[in-house]
């Protein structure tokens, strides 16, 4: 969600959840709902101790006097109600239109030996529950389940009636399974309800939820540090230099523009050396020009002032067909110094090695040579990688590219190729990256110096920048404000956050 404030997210959740609960309860799920509640389920015991002995034997399912031996008797009272907000008519039951019965009250492990309808919320309901309504008692003998078939009774919101049943155990021991009401309601449902005395459970849950939302908002407001206000500057800023770091700067500039609409950016990422040259030639007295470099500028640009940005992560990349995924620093040196010419020498296929280099003066090349080659490479005649793509290599070869995008393209398209680039660029291109000395490319590993291929990104200006300039404001944004999150998102470690910020000094 980017920079969307957490407080607004919590507020929206606090509004959306109660509205959603209301709509679900009273518009969708609760629009047509028939509920049932078992209000009493009591075994009838204590025949010997009763005040009127002989009562149980007189409970007969018929008046002919021929009654079986009654034992394990229980009495159940079930309330059937319209618990929704819409009237349930006889045609709203899912039973076939011609059928008179709409519901089935089932008593597992018990048979029904007597029943009665009582406590009608509306006396008019009696017309739908009399002897001609179809109400009946039966037994599902296969399942040993007593059943009371109930008619399609129209019920207005809040209407109810109760069924009193006298039951006898038909199988099993111990506690009886709960009675169940079966049937269906069109555009609605049948649910087991609870007593409505006290505060409804949903109200309790919503109250607790809203209290928690408020508490979390207070905690976030108390613990979250107040953001440093961004001092916006207007004008136009041109950023040149490192093509490897270009995507990071572009994204950071876009984030800056969202907050400071008076800022305008232009870019010229043609490599570190070209960026420094342009800054040296055009930047005197011009605060609207910055150069980004992969590493320090060296001694050739005395008027340029550096500002450390981040420890950046680089990676060795190979053509997918190479198959090798792990090399030592010594093997990388042998490859680029010509000591290894075929990938089979390091566990790969029988394939000539093609070394892809950035042109001299590239910051990425300087970082590569400094961190992994312990110096420079052998002098080689310039060969264009574009020209090499059209040939079949049968011996070790090499070629050079100008910018990072060309490096990724050359390694991806030339069989046997190996090269180097900023790590996030390699990931975006989907190219295999090499583990070096058993350690994979990772920001934390580079910070610990366990991973050897890293550099420092610098921003250079020609002289000191005016405090109210767009360049000064943008660099402050990159090093101390939201821009640091952009640096981290691309796998870099902001210099200000390093355990040893002095590591970003040019001579480190």
Secondary structure as the mmCIF struct_conf table of DSSP 4:
data_model
#
loop_
_struct_conf.conf_type_id
_struct_conf.id
_struct_conf.beg_label_comp_id
_struct_conf.beg_label_asym_id
_struct_conf.beg_label_seq_id
_struct_conf.end_label_comp_id
_struct_conf.end_label_asym_id
_struct_conf.end_label_seq_id
TURN_TY1_P TURN_TY1_P1 UNK A 2 UNK A 3
HELX_RH_AL_P HELX_RH_AL_P1 UNK A 6 UNK A 23
HELX_RH_PI_P HELX_RH_PI_P1 UNK A 24 UNK A 28
TURN_TY1_P TURN_TY1_P2 UNK A 29 UNK A 30
BEND BEND1 UNK A 31 UNK A 32
STRN STRN1 UNK A 33 UNK A 44
TURN_TY1_P TURN_TY1_P3 UNK A 47 UNK A 49
BEND BEND2 UNK A 51 UNK A 52
TURN_TY1_P TURN_TY1_P4 UNK A 53 UNK A 55
HELX_RH_3T_P HELX_RH_3T_P1 UNK A 56 UNK A 58
BEND BEND3 UNK A 61 UNK A 65
BEND BEND4 UNK A 72 UNK A 72
STRN STRN2 UNK A 73 UNK A 82
BEND BEND5 UNK A 84 UNK A 86
STRN STRN3 UNK A 88 UNK A 88
HELX_RH_3T_P HELX_RH_3T_P2 UNK A 90 UNK A 92
STRN STRN4 UNK A 93 UNK A 93
BEND BEND6 UNK A 94 UNK A 95
TURN_TY1_P TURN_TY1_P5 UNK A 97 UNK A 98
BEND BEND7 UNK A 100 UNK A 100
STRN STRN5 UNK A 101 UNK A 108
TURN_TY1_P TURN_TY1_P6 UNK A 109 UNK A 109
STRN STRN6 UNK A 110 UNK A 118
BEND BEND8 UNK A 121 UNK A 122
HELX_RH_3T_P HELX_RH_3T_P3 UNK A 123 UNK A 128
BEND BEND9 UNK A 129 UNK A 130
TURN_TY1_P TURN_TY1_P7 UNK A 131 UNK A 134
STRN STRN7 UNK A 136 UNK A 140
TURN_TY1_P TURN_TY1_P8 UNK A 141 UNK A 144
STRN STRN8 UNK A 145 UNK A 151
STRN STRN9 UNK A 155 UNK A 155
TURN_TY1_P TURN_TY1_P9 UNK A 157 UNK A 158
STRN STRN10 UNK A 160 UNK A 169
BEND BEND10 UNK A 171 UNK A 171
BEND BEND11 UNK A 174 UNK A 175
HELX_LH_PP_P HELX_LH_PP_P1 UNK A 176 UNK A 179
STRN STRN11 UNK A 180 UNK A 183
STRN STRN12 UNK A 185 UNK A 185
TURN_TY1_P TURN_TY1_P10 UNK A 186 UNK A 187
BEND BEND12 UNK A 188 UNK A 188
STRN STRN13 UNK A 189 UNK A 192
BEND BEND13 UNK A 197 UNK A 199
HELX_RH_AL_P HELX_RH_AL_P2 UNK A 201 UNK A 223
BEND BEND14 UNK A 224 UNK A 224
HELX_LH_PP_P HELX_LH_PP_P2 UNK A 225 UNK A 230
STRN STRN14 UNK A 235 UNK A 241
BEND BEND15 UNK A 243 UNK A 245
HELX_RH_AL_P HELX_RH_AL_P3 UNK A 246 UNK A 259
TURN_TY1_P TURN_TY1_P11 UNK A 261 UNK A 262
STRN STRN15 UNK A 263 UNK A 268
BEND BEND16 UNK A 270 UNK A 270
HELX_RH_AL_P HELX_RH_AL_P4 UNK A 272 UNK A 282
TURN_TY1_P TURN_TY1_P12 UNK A 284 UNK A 285
TURN_TY1_P TURN_TY1_P13 UNK A 287 UNK A 288
STRN STRN16 UNK A 289 UNK A 294
BEND BEND17 UNK A 295 UNK A 295
BEND BEND18 UNK A 299 UNK A 300
TURN_TY1_P TURN_TY1_P14 UNK A 302 UNK A 303
STRN STRN17 UNK A 304 UNK A 318
TURN_TY1_P TURN_TY1_P15 UNK A 320 UNK A 322
STRN STRN18 UNK A 326 UNK A 327
HELX_RH_AL_P HELX_RH_AL_P5 UNK A 329 UNK A 336
TURN_TY1_P TURN_TY1_P16 UNK A 337 UNK A 338
BEND BEND19 UNK A 339 UNK A 339
STRN STRN19 UNK A 342 UNK A 342
HELX_RH_3T_P HELX_RH_3T_P4 UNK A 343 UNK A 346
TURN_TY1_P TURN_TY1_P17 UNK A 347 UNK A 347
BEND BEND20 UNK A 348 UNK A 348
BEND BEND21 UNK A 350 UNK A 350
STRN STRN20 UNK A 352 UNK A 352
STRN STRN21 UNK A 354 UNK A 358
HELX_LH_PP_P HELX_LH_PP_P3 UNK A 359 UNK A 359
TURN_TY1_P TURN_TY1_P18 UNK A 360 UNK A 361
HELX_RH_AL_P HELX_RH_AL_P6 UNK A 363 UNK A 368
HELX_RH_PI_P HELX_RH_PI_P2 UNK A 369 UNK A 373
BEND BEND22 UNK A 374 UNK A 375
HELX_LH_PP_P HELX_LH_PP_P4 UNK A 377 UNK A 379
STRN STRN22 UNK A 384 UNK A 384
HELX_RH_AL_P HELX_RH_AL_P7 UNK A 385 UNK A 388
TURN_TY1_P TURN_TY1_P19 UNK A 389 UNK A 390
BEND BEND23 UNK A 391 UNK A 391
BEND BEND24 UNK A 394 UNK A 395
STRN STRN23 UNK A 397 UNK A 401
BEND BEND25 UNK A 402 UNK A 403
HELX_RH_AL_P HELX_RH_AL_P8 UNK A 404 UNK A 413
BEND BEND26 UNK A 414 UNK A 414
TURN_TY1_P TURN_TY1_P20 UNK A 415 UNK A 416
STRN STRN24 UNK A 417 UNK A 422
HELX_RH_AL_P HELX_RH_AL_P9 UNK A 423 UNK A 429
TURN_TY1_P TURN_TY1_P21 UNK A 430 UNK A 430
STRN STRN25 UNK A 432 UNK A 433
STRN STRN26 UNK A 435 UNK A 436
TURN_TY1_P TURN_TY1_P22 UNK A 437 UNK A 438
STRN STRN27 UNK A 439 UNK A 439
HELX_RH_AL_P HELX_RH_AL_P10 UNK A 443 UNK A 447
TURN_TY1_P TURN_TY1_P23 UNK A 448 UNK A 449
BEND BEND27 UNK A 451 UNK A 451
STRN STRN28 UNK A 454 UNK A 462
BEND BEND28 UNK A 463 UNK A 463
HELX_LH_PP_P HELX_LH_PP_P5 UNK A 464 UNK A 466
TURN_TY1_P TURN_TY1_P24 UNK A 467 UNK A 468
BEND BEND29 UNK A 469 UNK A 469
HELX_RH_AL_P HELX_RH_AL_P11 UNK A 470 UNK A 480
BEND BEND30 UNK A 481 UNK A 481
TURN_TY1_P TURN_TY1_P25 UNK A 482 UNK A 482
HELX_RH_AL_P HELX_RH_AL_P12 UNK A 483 UNK A 489
TURN_TY1_P TURN_TY1_P26 UNK A 490 UNK A 491
STRN STRN29 UNK A 493 UNK A 494
HELX_RH_3T_P HELX_RH_3T_P5 UNK A 495 UNK A 497
BEND BEND31 UNK A 498 UNK A 498
TURN_TY1_P TURN_TY1_P27 UNK A 499 UNK A 500
HELX_RH_3T_P HELX_RH_3T_P6 UNK A 501 UNK A 504
BEND BEND32 UNK A 505 UNK A 505
TURN_TY1_P TURN_TY1_P28 UNK A 506 UNK A 507
#
